[in-house]
Amino acid sequence: MAEDLVLDTAIRDWVLIPLSVVMVLIGVLRYFVSMLMRSTQTPDAKIVKEGQVILRARNLRTGANFVPSKAFRARKIYFCNEENGLLFVPKGQVQNPQAQMFSDPNMAMDMMKKNLSMIIPQTLTFAWVNFFFSGFVAAKIPFPLTQRFRSMLQNGIDLSTVDVSYVSSRSWYFLNLFGLRGLFSLILGEENAVDDTQRMMQMGGFGFDPSKGLSAEKDNIDITQHDWALPNLEQRAEAVLRNVINQ
């Protein structure tokens, strides 16, 4: 049977609150440090052009039924022609984003700065938490949980008799690490509140590959079935009006 613990108020004052405040301050400080380390880059005109082509092709695909069949076929040939179509990428011109990153020293340096701005504060903060606050039961969740949450909420506590709703200090650190996006969006703005989960996902990426986007959009347009909506517009409007009147 799980045991109920009485948490000392000193743990709240000297463990829970300081740990939460430090995590918020580190997140804000890391944001401003990353802003100082960020270098201004001029966007590649070719990448911008290919992105605009993808947007135009996507608009054509979503609004295909609102243009005549002849106009849709002409636009389809304009985008998907195997000789000079805007979405056609020859096999020899396919770019490797990894090679592009390593060939551009500025891109590699920016990625290294982003990774360092995330890894170094996390490593130091985790070492600080593990040294000073290891083994504390810091909080209690006010609703029952299943045993599957024990490994997530009681990291660093090897007591199977403690109820699952109790949270260890190390687990509280991880909860703050991955759960402060909402607070950062209020402090820094929605567009600047990138949490550590997204940063970890971006560490494995090597930039945007426009050739894959062009090929995918070309395949989507090729399989698009055109059905001009104008000839049946009166029947559809009449059906809608009948449904409104009957209701």
CYANA upper distance limits for C-alpha pairs under 8 A (distance plus 0.5 A):
  1 MET  CA    161 THR  CA      6.92
  2 ALA  CA    160 SER  CA      8.35
  2 ALA  CA    161 THR  CA      5.23
  2 ALA  CA    162 VAL  CA      5.59
  2 ALA  CA    163 ASP  CA      5.27
  3 GLU  CA    161 THR  CA      6.41
  3 GLU  CA    162 VAL  CA      5.64
  3 GLU  CA    163 ASP  CA      6.45
  4 ASP  CA    162 VAL  CA      7.59
  4 ASP  CA    163 ASP  CA      7.27
  5 LEU  CA    162 VAL  CA      8.43
  7 LEU  CA     11 ILE  CA      7.65
  7 LEU  CA    137 VAL  CA      8.02
  7 LEU  CA    138 ALA  CA      8.15
  7 LEU  CA    139 ALA  CA      8.14
  8 ASP  CA     12 ARG  CA      7.68
  9 THR  CA     13 ASP  CA      6.86
 10 ALA  CA     14 TRP  CA      6.30
 10 ALA  CA     15 VAL  CA      8.27
 11 ILE  CA     15 VAL  CA      5.61
 11 ILE  CA     16 LEU  CA      6.95
 11 ILE  CA    136 PHE  CA      8.31
 11 ILE  CA    138 ALA  CA      6.81
 12 ARG  CA     16 LEU  CA      5.27
 12 ARG  CA     17 ILE  CA      6.54
 12 ARG  CA    138 ALA  CA      7.23
 12 ARG  CA    139 ALA  CA      8.27
 13 ASP  CA     17 ILE  CA      6.26
 13 ASP  CA     18 PRO  CA      7.70
 14 TRP  CA     18 PRO  CA      6.58
 15 VAL  CA     19 LEU  CA      6.37
 15 VAL  CA    133 PHE  CA      7.32
 15 VAL  CA    138 ALA  CA      7.27
 15 VAL  CA    169 SER  CA      7.91
 16 LEU  CA     20 SER  CA      6.76
 16 LEU  CA    138 ALA  CA      6.28
 16 LEU  CA    139 ALA  CA      7.90
 16 LEU  CA    169 SER  CA      7.86
 17 ILE  CA     21 VAL  CA      6.62
 18 PRO  CA     22 VAL  CA      6.48
 19 LEU  CA     23 MET  CA      6.70
 19 LEU  CA    129 VAL  CA      8.46
 19 LEU  CA    173 TYR  CA      7.65
 20 SER  CA     24 VAL  CA      6.89
 20 SER  CA    173 TYR  CA      8.26
 20 SER  CA    176 ASN  CA      7.40
 21 VAL  CA     25 LEU  CA      6.70
 22 VAL  CA     26 ILE  CA      6.47
 23 MET  CA     27 GLY  CA      6.66
 23 MET  CA    173 TYR  CA      8.32
 23 MET  CA    176 ASN  CA      7.23
 23 MET  CA    177 LEU  CA      7.60
 24 VAL  CA     28 VAL  CA      6.83
 24 VAL  CA    180 LEU  CA      8.13
 24 VAL  CA    184 PHE  CA      8.48
 25 LEU  CA     29 LEU  CA      6.50
 26 ILE  CA     30 ARG  CA      6.36
 26 ILE  CA    121 PRO  CA      7.98
 27 GLY  CA     31 TYR  CA      6.78
 27 GLY  CA    184 PHE  CA      8.35
 28 VAL  CA     32 PHE  CA      7.06
 28 VAL  CA    184 PHE  CA      8.11
 28 VAL  CA    188 LEU  CA      8.29
 29 LEU  CA     33 VAL  CA      6.66
 30 ARG  CA     34 SER  CA      6.55
 30 ARG  CA    117 SER  CA      7.05
 30 ARG  CA    118 MET  CA      8.17
 30 ARG  CA    121 PRO  CA      8.22
 31 TYR  CA     35 MET  CA      6.78
 32 PHE  CA     36 LEU  CA      6.82
 33 VAL  CA     37 MET  CA      6.72
 33 VAL  CA    117 SER  CA      8.04
 34 SER  CA     38 ARG  CA      6.44
 34 SER  CA    113 LYS  CA      8.16
 34 SER  CA    114 LYS  CA      7.41
 34 SER  CA    117 SER  CA      6.95
 37 MET  CA    113 LYS  CA      7.49
 38 ARG  CA    110 ASP  CA      7.34
 38 ARG  CA    113 LYS  CA      8.38
 39 SER  CA    110 ASP  CA      7.75
 43 PRO  CA     47 ILE  CA      8.17
 43 PRO  CA     48 VAL  CA      7.71
 44 ASP  CA     48 VAL  CA      6.83
 45 ALA  CA     49 LYS  CA      6.57
 46 LYS  CA     50 GLU  CA      6.66
 47 ILE  CA     51 GLY  CA      6.62
 47 ILE  CA    210 PRO  CA      7.25
 48 VAL  CA     52 GLN  CA      6.80
 49 LYS  CA     53 VAL  CA      6.77
 50 GLU  CA     54 ILE  CA      6.79
 50 GLU  CA    210 PRO  CA      7.11
 50 GLU  CA    214 LEU  CA      8.07
 51 GLY  CA     55 LEU  CA      6.89
 51 GLY  CA    210 PRO  CA      7.69
 52 GLN  CA     56 ARG  CA      6.73
 53 VAL  CA     57 ALA  CA      6.66
 53 VAL  CA     86 LEU  CA      7.65
 53 VAL  CA     87 LEU  CA      8.04
 54 ILE  CA     58 ARG  CA      6.57
 54 ILE  CA     87 LEU  CA      8.25
 54 ILE  CA    213 GLY  CA      7.63
 54 ILE  CA    214 LEU  CA      6.82
 54 ILE  CA    217 GLU  CA      7.25
 55 LEU  CA     59 ASN  CA      6.70
 56 ARG  CA     60 LEU  CA      6.78
 57 ALA  CA     61 ARG  CA      6.74
 57 ALA  CA     79 PHE  CA      7.72
 57 ALA  CA    217 GLU  CA      7.44
 57 ALA  CA    221 ILE  CA      8.14
 58 ARG  CA     62 THR  CA      6.71
 58 ARG  CA    217 GLU  CA      7.58
 59 ASN  CA     63 GLY  CA      6.53
 60 LEU  CA     64 ALA  CA      5.97
 61 ARG  CA    220 ASN  CA      8.23
 61 ARG  CA    221 ILE  CA      6.57
 61 ARG  CA    224 THR  CA      7.46
 63 GLY  CA     67 VAL  CA      8.02
 64 ALA  CA     72 PHE  CA      7.14
 64 ALA  CA    226 HIS  CA      6.76
 64 ALA  CA    227 ASP  CA      8.26
 64 ALA  CA    228 TRP  CA      8.18
 65 ASN  CA    226 HIS  CA      6.34
 65 ASN  CA    227 ASP  CA      5.73
 65 ASN  CA    228 TRP  CA      4.99
 65 ASN  CA    229 ALA  CA      6.00
 66 PHE  CA    228 TRP  CA      6.47
 66 PHE  CA    229 ALA  CA      6.42
 66 PHE  CA    230 LEU  CA      7.52
 67 VAL  CA     71 ALA  CA      6.81
 67 VAL  CA     72 PHE  CA      6.76
 67 VAL  CA    228 TRP  CA      7.00
 68 PRO  CA     72 PHE  CA      6.69
 68 PRO  CA    228 TRP  CA      6.45
 69 SER  CA     73 ARG  CA      6.65
 69 SER  CA    226 HIS  CA      7.51
 69 SER  CA    227 ASP  CA      8.24
 69 SER  CA    228 TRP  CA      7.17
 70 LYS  CA     74 ALA  CA      6.75
 71 ALA  CA     75 ARG  CA      6.72
 72 PHE  CA     76 LYS  CA      6.48
 72 PHE  CA    226 HIS  CA      8.24
 73 ARG  CA     77 ILE  CA      6.66
 74 ALA  CA     78 TYR  CA      6.65
 75 ARG  CA     79 PHE  CA      6.75
 76 LYS  CA     80 CYS  CA      6.22
 76 LYS  CA     81 ASN  CA      8.16
 76 LYS  CA    221 ILE  CA      7.60
 76 LYS  CA    222 ASP  CA      8.26
 77 ILE  CA     81 ASN  CA      5.45
 77 ILE  CA     85 GLY  CA      7.48
 78 TYR  CA     85 GLY  CA      6.00
 78 TYR  CA     86 LEU  CA      7.36
 79 PHE  CA     85 GLY  CA      5.19
 79 PHE  CA     86 LEU  CA      5.31
 79 PHE  CA     87 LEU  CA      5.86
 79 PHE  CA     88 PHE  CA      7.98
 79 PHE  CA    218 LYS  CA      7.88
 80 CYS  CA     85 GLY  CA      5.38
 80 CYS  CA     86 LEU  CA      7.19
 80 CYS  CA     87 LEU  CA      6.16
 80 CYS  CA     88 PHE  CA      6.53
 80 CYS  CA    218 LYS  CA      6.43
 80 CYS  CA    221 ILE  CA      8.27
 80 CYS  CA    222 ASP  CA      8.03
 81 ASN  CA     85 GLY  CA      4.70
 81 ASN  CA     86 LEU  CA      8.19
 81 ASN  CA     87 LEU  CA      8.45
 81 ASN  CA     88 PHE  CA      7.32
 82 GLU  CA     88 PHE  CA      6.59
 83 GLU  CA     88 PHE  CA      8.10
 84 ASN  CA     88 PHE  CA      7.51
 87 LEU  CA    214 LEU  CA      5.56
 87 LEU  CA    215 SER  CA      6.95
 87 LEU  CA    217 GLU  CA      7.82
 87 LEU  CA    218 LYS  CA      6.19
 88 PHE  CA    214 LEU  CA      7.53
 88 PHE  CA    215 SER  CA      7.24
 88 PHE  CA    218 LYS  CA      7.65
 89 VAL  CA     93 GLN  CA      7.10
 89 VAL  CA     94 VAL  CA      7.31
 89 VAL  CA    211 SER  CA      7.03
 89 VAL  CA    214 LEU  CA      7.79
 89 VAL  CA    215 SER  CA      7.44
 90 PRO  CA     94 VAL  CA      7.32
 94 VAL  CA    211 SER  CA      6.54
 95 GLN  CA     99 ALA  CA      8.42
 95 GLN  CA    100 GLN  CA      7.84
 95 GLN  CA    209 ASP  CA      7.71
 95 GLN  CA    211 SER  CA      7.41
 96 ASN  CA    100 GLN  CA      6.66
 96 ASN  CA    209 ASP  CA      7.94
 97 PRO  CA    101 MET  CA      6.58
 97 PRO  CA    206 PHE  CA      6.35
 97 PRO  CA    207 GLY  CA      6.57
 97 PRO  CA    208 PHE  CA      7.39
 97 PRO  CA    209 ASP  CA      6.33
 98 GLN  CA    102 PHE  CA      6.86
 98 GLN  CA    206 PHE  CA      6.09
 98 GLN  CA    207 GLY  CA      8.28
 99 ALA  CA    103 SER  CA      6.48
100 GLN  CA    104 ASP  CA      6.78
101 MET  CA    105 PRO  CA      7.86
101 MET  CA    107 MET  CA      6.30
101 MET  CA    108 ALA  CA      6.34
101 MET  CA    206 PHE  CA      7.04
101 MET  CA    207 GLY  CA      7.83
102 PHE  CA    107 MET  CA      8.18
102 PHE  CA    108 ALA  CA      6.64
104 ASP  CA    108 ALA  CA      7.06
105 PRO  CA    109 MET  CA      6.51
106 ASN  CA    110 ASP  CA      6.61
107 MET  CA    111 MET  CA      6.77
108 ALA  CA    112 MET  CA      6.69
109 MET  CA    113 LYS  CA      6.67
110 ASP  CA    114 LYS  CA      6.75
111 MET  CA    115 ASN  CA      6.70
111 MET  CA    203 MET  CA      8.32
112 MET  CA    116 LEU  CA      6.55
113 LYS  CA    117 SER  CA      6.52
114 LYS  CA    118 MET  CA      6.94
115 ASN  CA    119 ILE  CA      6.45
115 ASN  CA    203 MET  CA      7.24
116 LEU  CA    120 ILE  CA      6.17
117 SER  CA    121 PRO  CA      7.25
118 MET  CA    122 GLN  CA      6.81
118 MET  CA    196 ASP  CA      8.21
118 MET  CA    199 ARG  CA      8.16
119 ILE  CA    123 THR  CA      6.50
120 ILE  CA    124 LEU  CA      6.72
121 PRO  CA    125 THR  CA      6.42
122 GLN  CA    126 PHE  CA      6.44
123 THR  CA    127 ALA  CA      6.67
124 LEU  CA    128 TRP  CA      6.66
125 THR  CA    129 VAL  CA      6.63
126 PHE  CA    130 ASN  CA      6.41
126 PHE  CA    173 TYR  CA      8.36
127 ALA  CA    131 PHE  CA      6.51
128 TRP  CA    132 PHE  CA      6.60
128 TRP  CA    133 PHE  CA      8.36
129 VAL  CA    133 PHE  CA      5.67
129 VAL  CA    134 SER  CA      7.06
129 VAL  CA    169 SER  CA      8.28
129 VAL  CA    170 ARG  CA      7.28
129 VAL  CA    173 TYR  CA      8.05
130 ASN  CA    134 SER  CA      5.38
130 ASN  CA    170 ARG  CA      7.41
133 PHE  CA    169 SER  CA      6.70
133 PHE  CA    170 ARG  CA      7.88
134 SER  CA    156 GLY  CA      7.26
134 SER  CA    169 SER  CA      7.01
134 SER  CA    170 ARG  CA      6.96
135 GLY  CA    156 GLY  CA      6.37
135 GLY  CA    157 ILE  CA      6.42
135 GLY  CA    168 SER  CA      7.40
135 GLY  CA    169 SER  CA      7.43
135 GLY  CA    170 ARG  CA      8.32
136 PHE  CA    168 SER  CA      6.18
136 PHE  CA    169 SER  CA      5.90
137 VAL  CA    166 TYR  CA      7.22
137 VAL  CA    167 VAL  CA      6.35
137 VAL  CA    168 SER  CA      4.87
137 VAL  CA    169 SER  CA      6.48
138 ALA  CA    166 TYR  CA      8.13
138 ALA  CA    167 VAL  CA      6.37
138 ALA  CA    168 SER  CA      5.82
138 ALA  CA    169 SER  CA      5.70
138 ALA  CA    172 TRP  CA      7.94
139 ALA  CA    166 TYR  CA      6.36
139 ALA  CA    167 VAL  CA      5.65
139 ALA  CA    168 SER  CA      7.52
140 LYS  CA    165 SER  CA      6.01
140 LYS  CA    166 TYR  CA      4.75
140 LYS  CA    167 VAL  CA      6.24
141 ILE  CA    165 SER  CA      5.49
141 ILE  CA    166 TYR  CA      6.72
141 ILE  CA    167 VAL  CA      7.82
142 PRO  CA    165 SER  CA      7.78
143 PHE  CA    165 SER  CA      7.47
144 PRO  CA    164 VAL  CA      7.98
144 PRO  CA    165 SER  CA      6.51
145 LEU  CA    149 PHE  CA      7.28
145 LEU  CA    164 VAL  CA      6.62
145 LEU  CA    165 SER  CA      6.54
146 THR  CA    150 ARG  CA      8.26
146 THR  CA    164 VAL  CA      7.45
147 GLN  CA    164 VAL  CA      6.93
148 ARG  CA    152 MET  CA      8.48
149 PHE  CA    153 LEU  CA      6.51
149 PHE  CA    164 VAL  CA      7.25
150 ARG  CA    154 GLN  CA      5.98
150 ARG  CA    155 ASN  CA      8.31
150 ARG  CA    164 VAL  CA      5.89
151 SER  CA    155 ASN  CA      6.33
152 MET  CA    171 SER  CA      7.02
153 LEU  CA    164 VAL  CA      7.80
153 LEU  CA    165 SER  CA      8.14
153 LEU  CA    166 TYR  CA      7.56
153 LEU  CA    167 VAL  CA      5.44
153 LEU  CA    168 SER  CA      6.81
153 LEU  CA    171 SER  CA      5.69
153 LEU  CA    172 TRP  CA      7.95
154 GLN  CA    164 VAL  CA      8.03
154 GLN  CA    166 TYR  CA      7.60
154 GLN  CA    167 VAL  CA      5.96
154 GLN  CA    168 SER  CA      5.43
154 GLN  CA    170 ARG  CA      8.22
154 GLN  CA    171 SER  CA      6.55
155 ASN  CA    168 SER  CA      6.77
155 ASN  CA    170 ARG  CA      6.47
155 ASN  CA    171 SER  CA      5.91
156 GLY  CA    168 SER  CA      7.49
156 GLY  CA    170 ARG  CA      7.04
156 GLY  CA    171 SER  CA      8.43
157 ILE  CA    168 SER  CA      7.41
162 VAL  CA    166 TYR  CA      7.88
167 VAL  CA    171 SER  CA      6.82
167 VAL  CA    172 TRP  CA      6.95
168 SER  CA    172 TRP  CA      6.62
169 SER  CA    173 TYR  CA      6.81
170 ARG  CA    174 PHE  CA      7.14
171 SER  CA    175 LEU  CA      6.67
172 TRP  CA    176 ASN  CA      6.70
173 TYR  CA    177 LEU  CA      6.57
174 PHE  CA    178 PHE  CA      6.77
175 LEU  CA    179 GLY  CA      6.07
176 ASN  CA    180 LEU  CA      6.20
177 LEU  CA    196 ASP  CA      7.44
178 PHE  CA    195 ASP  CA      7.02
178 PHE  CA    196 ASP  CA      6.48
178 PHE  CA    197 THR  CA      6.88
179 GLY  CA    195 ASP  CA      8.29
180 LEU  CA    184 PHE  CA      6.68
180 LEU  CA    195 ASP  CA      7.76
181 ARG  CA    185 SER  CA      6.54
181 ARG  CA    193 ALA  CA      6.34
181 ARG  CA    194 VAL  CA      7.27
181 ARG  CA    195 ASP  CA      5.91
182 GLY  CA    186 LEU  CA      7.10
182 GLY  CA    193 ALA  CA      8.24
183 LEU  CA    187 ILE  CA      6.87
184 PHE  CA    188 LEU  CA      6.04
184 PHE  CA    189 GLY  CA      7.54
184 PHE  CA    190 GLU  CA      8.30
184 PHE  CA    192 ASN  CA      8.44
184 PHE  CA    193 ALA  CA      5.74
185 SER  CA    189 GLY  CA      5.02
185 SER  CA    190 GLU  CA      4.91
185 SER  CA    191 GLU  CA      7.98
185 SER  CA    192 ASN  CA      7.41
185 SER  CA    193 ALA  CA      5.35
186 LEU  CA    190 GLU  CA      7.56
188 LEU  CA    192 ASN  CA      6.38
188 LEU  CA    193 ALA  CA      6.83
189 GLY  CA    193 ALA  CA      6.79
194 VAL  CA    198 GLN  CA      7.01
194 VAL  CA    199 ARG  CA      7.61
195 ASP  CA    199 ARG  CA      7.01
196 ASP  CA    200 MET  CA      6.56
197 THR  CA    201 MET  CA      6.88
198 GLN  CA    202 GLN  CA      6.66
199 ARG  CA    203 MET  CA      6.81
200 MET  CA    204 GLY  CA      7.90
201 MET  CA    205 GLY  CA      7.80
209 ASP  CA    213 GLY  CA      7.54
210 PRO  CA    214 LEU  CA      6.71
211 SER  CA    215 SER  CA      6.65
212 LYS  CA    216 ALA  CA      6.54
213 GLY  CA    217 GLU  CA      6.60
214 LEU  CA    218 LYS  CA      6.59
215 SER  CA    219 ASP  CA      6.78
216 ALA  CA    220 ASN  CA      6.80
217 GLU  CA    221 ILE  CA      6.75
218 LYS  CA    222 ASP  CA      6.70
219 ASP  CA    223 ILE  CA      6.96
220 ASN  CA    224 THR  CA      6.76
229 ALA  CA    233 LEU  CA      6.60
232 ASN  CA    236 ARG  CA      6.72
233 LEU  CA    237 ALA  CA      6.58
234 GLU  CA    238 GLU  CA      6.56
235 GLN  CA    239 ALA  CA      6.65
236 ARG  CA    240 VAL  CA      6.70
237 ALA  CA    241 LEU  CA      6.69
238 GLU  CA    242 ARG  CA      6.62
239 ALA  CA    243 ASN  CA      6.72
240 VAL  CA    244 VAL  CA      6.79
241 LEU  CA    245 ILE  CA      6.62
242 ARG  CA    246 ASN  CA      6.51
243 ASN  CA    247 GLN  CA      6.69
